[in-house]
Amino acid sequence: MDNAVDMAYRVVEALFGPDSGIPWWAWLAPIGLVLARLMYPVMFPEAAAAEAETDRRLAEFRRERDGKGKEKDSKDKGKKGKKGKK
């Protein structure tokens, strides 16, 4: 157990410590990108709503293409009950 904790401490020290190969300012870009991605729907609600609508439409299209859509079920039900009048 102590060996695992010691190894984790050495890894963190190698990444963030004063002797690390990565300077402190280089960590700002990835952290900023993660925060920007999380804050995107709050900062741009119209764009986020448009992307959500596009994703919903794509999912609906894929369901219909795979035969699990609404139209296939309604066509089958409509044909069962109708008979030709003479």
Residue frames as a rotation matrix with the C-alpha (Angstrom) as fourth column:
MET 1
0.570 0.822 0.000 0.00
0.822 -0.570 0.000 0.00
0.000 0.000 -1.000 0.00
ASP 2
0.478 -0.471 -0.741 2.77
0.124 -0.799 0.588 2.41
-0.869 -0.373 -0.324 0.90
ASN 3
-0.580 -0.721 0.378 4.51
0.444 0.109 0.890 1.57
-0.683 0.684 0.257 -2.37
ALA 4
-0.109 0.637 0.763 1.41
0.979 -0.066 0.195 2.53
0.174 0.768 -0.616 -4.39
VAL 5
0.834 0.408 -0.373 0.97
0.498 -0.846 0.188 5.82
-0.239 -0.343 -0.909 -2.51
ASP 6
0.095 -0.896 -0.433 4.66
0.124 -0.421 0.898 6.60
-0.988 -0.139 0.071 -2.92
MET 7
-0.608 -0.282 0.743 4.48
0.720 0.198 0.665 5.90
-0.335 0.939 0.082 -6.67
ALA 8
0.360 0.820 0.445 1.41
0.904 -0.425 0.051 8.13
0.230 0.384 -0.894 -7.05
TYR 9
0.736 -0.149 -0.661 3.15
0.267 -0.832 0.486 10.90
-0.623 -0.534 -0.572 -5.13
ARG 10
-0.343 -0.939 -0.026 6.19
0.265 -0.123 0.957 10.67
-0.901 0.321 0.291 -7.40
VAL 11
-0.367 0.287 0.885 4.01
0.930 0.086 0.358 10.79
0.027 0.954 -0.299 -10.54
VAL 12
0.731 0.682 0.021 2.15
0.677 -0.729 0.099 13.88
0.083 -0.058 -0.995 -9.32
GLU 13
0.477 -0.638 -0.605 5.41
0.129 -0.630 0.766 15.51
-0.870 -0.443 -0.218 -8.30
ALA 14
-0.542 -0.695 0.473 6.87
0.555 0.127 0.822 14.77
-0.631 0.708 0.316 -11.75
LEU 15
-0.081 0.605 0.792 3.87
0.954 -0.183 0.238 16.38
0.289 0.775 -0.562 -13.45
PHE 16
0.722 0.564 0.402 3.29
0.412 -0.816 0.404 19.39
0.556 -0.126 -0.822 -11.20
GLY 17
0.620 -0.488 -0.614 6.38
0.664 -0.089 0.742 19.77
-0.417 -0.868 0.269 -9.02
PRO 18
0.665 -0.409 -0.624 9.14
-0.365 -0.908 0.206 22.34
-0.651 0.091 -0.753 -9.33
ASP 19
-0.447 -0.893 0.046 11.39
-0.445 0.266 0.855 19.89
-0.776 0.362 -0.516 -11.22
SER 20
0.285 0.629 0.723 8.71
0.365 0.627 -0.689 18.82
-0.886 0.460 -0.051 -13.70
GLY 21
-0.694 -0.548 0.466 9.26
0.590 -0.064 0.805 19.01
-0.412 0.834 0.368 -17.42
ILE 22
-0.077 0.769 0.635 5.95
0.819 -0.314 0.480 20.80
0.568 0.557 -0.606 -17.92
PRO 23
-0.938 -0.284 0.200 5.85
0.142 -0.838 -0.527 24.46
0.317 -0.466 0.826 -16.81
TRP 24
-0.640 0.713 -0.287 2.95
0.430 0.023 -0.903 25.66
-0.637 -0.701 -0.321 -14.66
TRP 25
-0.342 0.530 -0.776 1.54
-0.588 -0.765 -0.263 27.92
-0.733 0.366 0.574 -17.38
ALA 26
-0.820 0.015 -0.572 1.25
-0.500 0.466 0.730 25.00
0.277 0.885 -0.375 -19.82
TRP 27
-0.811 0.564 -0.158 -1.48
0.578 0.728 -0.369 23.48
-0.093 -0.391 -0.916 -17.61
LEU 28
-0.548 0.623 -0.558 -3.67
-0.183 -0.741 -0.646 26.55
-0.816 -0.252 0.520 -18.10
ALA 29
-0.616 0.297 -0.730 -4.64
-0.784 -0.143 0.604 25.69
0.075 0.944 0.321 -21.70
PRO 30
-0.720 0.392 -0.572 -6.07
0.154 0.895 0.419 22.19
0.677 0.213 -0.705 -21.06
ILE 31
-0.654 0.503 -0.565 -7.83
0.667 0.032 -0.744 23.33
-0.356 -0.864 -0.357 -17.90
GLY 32
-0.608 0.406 -0.682 -9.22
-0.401 -0.899 -0.177 26.35
-0.685 0.166 0.709 -19.76
LEU 33
-0.721 0.329 -0.610 -10.46
-0.553 0.258 0.792 24.17
0.418 0.909 -0.004 -22.61
VAL 34
-0.709 0.476 -0.521 -12.24
0.593 0.802 -0.074 21.80
0.382 -0.362 -0.850 -20.22
LEU 35
-0.546 0.508 -0.666 -13.90
0.444 -0.500 -0.744 24.70
-0.711 -0.702 0.048 -18.41
ALA 36
-0.673 0.291 -0.680 -14.87
-0.636 -0.697 0.331 26.36
-0.378 0.655 0.654 -21.70
ARG 37
-0.775 0.385 -0.501 -16.45
-0.121 0.688 0.716 23.12
0.621 0.615 -0.486 -22.91
LEU 38
-0.582 0.566 -0.584 -18.45
0.813 0.432 -0.391 22.85
0.031 -0.702 -0.711 -19.69
MET 39
-0.425 0.379 -0.822 -19.51
0.255 -0.821 -0.511 26.51
-0.869 -0.427 0.252 -19.81
TYR 40
-0.994 -0.035 0.106 -20.43
0.111 -0.194 0.975 26.49
-0.014 0.980 0.197 -23.53
PRO 41
-0.303 0.949 0.091 -24.19
0.812 0.207 0.545 25.92
0.498 0.239 -0.833 -23.02
VAL 42
0.235 0.367 -0.900 -24.30
0.833 -0.553 -0.008 28.75
-0.501 -0.748 -0.436 -20.47
MET 43
-0.475 -0.545 -0.691 -22.31
0.144 -0.823 0.550 31.21
-0.868 0.162 0.469 -22.59
PHE 44
-0.808 0.188 -0.558 -24.04
-0.589 -0.271 0.761 30.44
-0.008 0.944 0.330 -25.91
PRO 45
-0.439 0.675 0.592 -27.54
-0.183 0.578 -0.795 29.06
-0.880 -0.457 -0.131 -25.19
GLU 46
0.483 0.655 -0.580 -28.84
-0.704 -0.103 -0.703 29.52
-0.521 0.748 0.411 -28.76
ALA 47
-0.094 -0.618 -0.781 -25.99
-0.905 0.380 -0.192 27.53
0.415 0.689 -0.594 -30.28
ALA 48
-0.899 -0.227 0.375 -26.31
-0.396 0.788 -0.471 24.83
-0.188 -0.572 -0.798 -27.64
ALA 49
-0.042 0.962 0.268 -30.07
-0.333 0.240 -0.912 24.55
-0.942 -0.128 0.311 -28.29
ALA 50
0.481 0.172 -0.860 -29.46
-0.872 -0.004 -0.489 24.29
-0.088 0.985 0.148 -32.04
GLU 51
-0.549 -0.739 -0.390 -26.91
-0.738 0.648 -0.188 21.51
0.391 0.184 -0.902 -31.51
ALA 52
-0.731 0.354 0.584 -29.33
-0.266 0.640 -0.721 19.65
-0.629 -0.682 -0.373 -29.23
GLU 53
0.359 0.905 -0.227 -32.07
-0.548 0.008 -0.837 19.92
-0.756 0.424 0.499 -31.87
THR 54
0.167 -0.398 -0.902 -29.69
-0.940 0.213 -0.268 18.64
0.298 0.892 -0.338 -34.54
ASP 55
-0.853 -0.506 0.125 -28.71
-0.516 0.785 -0.344 15.70
0.076 -0.358 -0.930 -32.34
ARG 56
-0.330 0.818 0.471 -32.38
-0.301 0.382 -0.874 14.91
-0.895 -0.430 0.120 -31.68
ARG 57
0.541 0.548 -0.638 -33.19
-0.747 -0.034 -0.663 14.97
-0.386 0.836 0.391 -35.40
LEU 58
-0.255 -0.715 -0.651 -30.21
-0.867 0.467 -0.173 12.75
0.427 0.521 -0.739 -36.22
ALA 59
-0.867 -0.028 0.498 -31.28
-0.339 0.765 -0.548 10.25
-0.365 -0.644 -0.673 -33.58
GLU 60
0.125 0.987 0.104 -34.84
-0.389 0.145 -0.910 10.24
-0.913 0.073 0.402 -34.99
PHE 61
0.403 -0.051 -0.914 -33.52
-0.914 0.025 -0.404 9.76
0.043 0.998 -0.036 -38.52
ARG 62
-0.651 -0.727 -0.219 -31.33
-0.700 0.686 -0.198 6.84
0.294 0.025 -0.955 -37.42
ARG 63
-0.586 0.522 0.619 -34.27
-0.256 0.606 -0.753 5.18
-0.769 -0.600 -0.222 -35.63
GLU 64
0.490 0.815 -0.308 -36.43
-0.539 0.005 -0.842 5.49
-0.685 0.579 0.442 -38.76
ARG 65
0.109 -0.548 -0.829 -33.61
-0.956 0.170 -0.238 4.25
0.271 0.819 -0.506 -40.98
ASP 66
-0.868 -0.492 0.073 -33.14
-0.486 0.808 -0.334 1.19
0.105 -0.325 -0.940 -38.77
GLY 67
-0.441 0.778 -0.447 -36.86
0.038 0.514 0.857 0.44
0.897 0.361 -0.256 -38.88
LYS 68
-0.513 0.236 -0.825 -37.69
0.852 0.257 -0.457 1.48
0.104 -0.937 -0.333 -35.34
GLY 69
-0.995 0.045 0.091 -39.38
-0.045 -0.999 0.005 4.76
0.091 0.001 0.996 -36.23
LYS 70
-0.492 0.870 -0.034 -42.95
-0.251 -0.179 -0.951 5.96
-0.834 -0.460 0.307 -35.80
GLU 71
-0.127 0.493 -0.861 -43.92
-0.964 -0.265 -0.010 5.79
-0.232 0.829 0.509 -39.48
LYS 72
-0.715 -0.170 -0.678 -43.26
-0.425 0.876 0.228 2.08
0.556 0.452 -0.698 -39.93
ASP 73
-0.912 0.403 -0.078 -45.43
0.303 0.532 -0.791 1.21
-0.277 -0.745 -0.607 -36.91
SER 74
-0.295 0.854 -0.428 -48.28
-0.375 -0.516 -0.770 3.45
-0.879 -0.067 0.473 -38.06
LYS 75
-0.330 0.146 -0.933 -48.20
-0.935 0.086 0.345 2.02
0.130 0.986 0.108 -41.61
ASP 76
-0.903 -0.041 -0.428 -48.45
-0.033 0.999 -0.027 -1.55
0.428 -0.010 -0.904 -40.34
LYS 77
-0.733 0.665 -0.144 -51.38
0.288 0.112 -0.951 -0.74
-0.616 -0.739 -0.273 -38.05
GLY 78
-0.265 0.642 -0.720 -53.23
-0.683 -0.652 -0.330 1.13
-0.681 0.405 0.611 -40.77
LYS 79
-0.505 0.015 -0.863 -53.04
-0.784 0.409 0.466 -1.72
0.360 0.912 -0.195 -43.26
LYS 80
-0.990 0.109 -0.090 -54.33
0.136 0.908 -0.396 -4.39
0.038 -0.404 -0.914 -40.87
GLY 81
-0.521 0.837 -0.170 -57.69
0.231 -0.054 -0.972 -2.80
-0.822 -0.545 -0.165 -40.16
LYS 82
-0.135 0.488 -0.862 -58.58
-0.752 -0.618 -0.231 -1.64
-0.646 0.617 0.450 -43.68
LYS 83
-0.434 0.096 0.896 -60.33
0.502 0.851 0.152 -3.83
-0.748 0.516 -0.418 -46.24
GLY 84
-0.999 0.017 -0.051 -61.39
-0.052 -0.511 0.858 -2.90
-0.011 0.859 0.511 -49.74
LYS 85
-0.265 0.964 -0.031 -65.06
-0.212 -0.089 -0.973 -1.84
-0.941 -0.251 0.228 -50.21
LYS 86
-0.985 -0.005 0.171 -67.05
0.162 0.301 0.940 -3.26
-0.056 0.954 -0.296 -53.11
